[in-house]
Amino acid sequence: MISDTIRAKGHSNITARHKTTLQITKDAHISRRADCVVAVLADKALSDLTSEVKAVLKTNAAKVRFRIHTGHASEVITGFGSADLAQSDANDMVVRKSGFTSGRTLMIGADKAAADLDRGFVEKLKKSENITIIVEVDFE
């Protein structure tokens, strides 16, 4: 298994209501319409991940765990890599339940989107000054 770590912050406008995606962004501010965003001011976007992680994510055999930690609470989302991932976005990172890929897609076939997160956890995300996201990739 290989991994990379992203540091980010919460935002009062986080609603985490999107049913098919979850996103982190380098942007400092979001509107309430950004219902897939769960963290802002990320220190890395998709293009900033280590070359080792990106290489493995671009295989169809990659199994991905996206761990979000804030304080004593955490959520884990699992999904898959794909040979179709472009990994080019310099501002965002998107987890998708579907098989759609774009330059912002980290993984596809995810078992959770923003709306699936525990609502108590989402409240903690809104107020958190320290969010840690760990992207772990297994391959065979």
C-alpha positions as CSV (number, residue, x, y, z in Angstrom):
1,M,0.0,0.0,0.0
2,I,1.1,3.5,-0.7
3,S,-0.4,6.8,0.6
4,D,-0.3,10.5,0.5
5,T,-1.6,13.0,3.0
6,I,-3.6,16.3,2.5
7,R,-4.2,19.0,5.1
8,A,-7.3,21.1,4.8
9,K,-9.8,23.2,6.8
10,G,-13.5,23.3,7.3
11,H,-15.9,26.0,6.2
12,S,-19.2,27.2,7.6
13,N,-20.9,26.7,4.2
14,I,-20.2,23.0,4.0
15,T,-23.5,21.1,3.5
16,A,-22.2,17.8,2.1
17,R,-25.6,17.0,0.4
18,H,-24.4,15.9,-3.0
19,K,-25.5,12.3,-3.7
20,T,-22.9,11.2,-6.2
21,T,-19.6,13.1,-5.5
22,L,-17.4,14.4,-2.7
23,Q,-14.8,17.1,-3.3
24,I,-11.9,18.9,-1.5
25,T,-10.6,22.1,-2.9
26,K,-7.7,24.6,-2.5
27,D,-10.2,27.4,-2.6
28,A,-10.6,29.4,0.6
29,H,-14.3,30.1,0.3
30,I,-17.3,28.2,-1.0
31,S,-20.9,29.0,-1.3
32,R,-23.7,26.9,0.1
33,R,-24.3,25.7,-3.5
34,A,-21.0,23.8,-3.4
35,D,-22.8,20.8,-1.9
36,C,-20.1,18.2,-2.7
37,V,-17.3,20.1,-1.0
38,V,-16.2,18.7,2.4
39,A,-12.9,20.6,3.0
40,V,-11.3,23.9,1.8
41,L,-7.8,25.4,1.8
42,A,-6.3,21.9,0.9
43,D,-2.6,21.9,0.6
44,K,-2.8,19.5,-2.3
45,A,-5.0,19.0,-5.3
46,L,-5.1,16.0,-7.6
47,S,-2.1,17.1,-9.6
48,D,0.0,17.5,-6.4
49,L,-0.3,13.9,-5.2
50,T,3.0,11.9,-5.3
51,S,3.9,10.4,-8.6
52,E,3.8,7.0,-7.0
53,V,0.2,7.4,-5.8
54,K,-0.9,8.9,-9.2
55,A,0.8,6.0,-11.1
56,V,-1.0,3.3,-9.1
57,L,-4.4,5.2,-9.2
58,K,-4.1,5.0,-13.0
59,T,-4.5,1.3,-13.0
60,N,-7.8,-0.6,-13.1
61,A,-6.5,-2.9,-10.3
62,A,-6.2,0.0,-7.8
63,K,-8.3,-0.1,-4.7
64,V,-8.5,3.3,-3.0
65,R,-9.3,4.4,0.6
66,F,-10.0,8.1,1.2
67,R,-9.8,8.7,5.0
68,I,-11.1,12.0,6.3
69,H,-10.1,12.8,9.9
70,T,-11.1,15.8,12.1
71,G,-10.4,15.7,15.8
72,H,-11.5,12.3,17.1
73,A,-13.9,11.6,14.3
74,S,-13.3,10.1,10.9
75,E,-15.0,8.7,7.8
76,V,-13.6,6.2,5.2
77,I,-14.7,6.1,1.6
78,T,-13.5,3.2,-0.6
79,G,-13.4,3.0,-4.4
80,F,-11.3,2.3,-7.4
81,G,-8.6,3.7,-9.7
82,S,-8.9,3.7,-13.4
83,A,-6.6,3.8,-16.4
84,D,-8.8,6.7,-17.7
85,L,-7.9,9.1,-14.8
86,A,-6.3,12.3,-16.1
87,Q,-5.2,13.6,-12.7
88,S,-4.6,17.1,-14.1
89,D,-6.6,19.4,-11.8
90,A,-4.4,21.8,-9.8
91,N,-7.2,23.0,-7.5
92,D,-9.6,20.2,-6.7
93,M,-10.0,16.4,-6.0
94,V,-13.3,14.6,-6.6
95,V,-14.4,11.2,-5.3
96,R,-17.2,9.8,-7.6
97,K,-19.7,7.0,-7.1
98,S,-20.1,6.8,-10.9
99,G,-17.5,5.7,-13.4
100,F,-17.2,9.2,-14.9
101,T,-13.6,10.5,-15.1
102,S,-12.3,14.0,-15.7
103,G,-9.1,15.9,-14.7
104,R,-10.5,16.3,-11.2
105,T,-11.4,12.7,-10.6
106,L,-9.4,10.9,-7.8
107,M,-11.4,7.7,-7.8
108,I,-14.5,6.1,-9.2
109,G,-17.0,3.5,-7.9
110,A,-16.9,5.0,-4.4
111,D,-19.1,3.5,-1.7
112,K,-20.0,7.0,-0.4
113,A,-20.6,10.5,-1.6
114,A,-20.9,13.7,0.5
115,A,-24.5,13.0,1.3
116,D,-23.6,9.6,2.8
117,L,-21.4,11.1,5.5
118,D,-22.7,11.0,9.0
119,R,-24.4,14.3,9.7
120,G,-22.6,14.7,13.1
121,F,-19.3,14.3,11.2
122,V,-20.4,17.0,8.7
123,E,-21.0,19.4,11.5
124,K,-17.5,18.8,12.8
125,L,-16.1,19.4,9.3
126,K,-17.8,22.8,9.2
127,K,-15.9,24.0,12.3
128,S,-12.6,22.2,11.9
129,E,-9.3,24.0,11.6
130,N,-7.5,20.8,11.1
131,I,-8.8,18.2,8.6
132,T,-6.4,15.4,7.5
133,I,-7.2,13.4,4.4
134,I,-5.2,10.3,3.7
135,V,-5.4,8.7,0.3
136,E,-4.3,5.0,0.5
137,V,-3.9,2.9,-2.6
138,D,-3.6,-0.9,-2.7
139,F,-2.7,-2.8,-5.9
140,E,-2.2,-6.3,-7.0
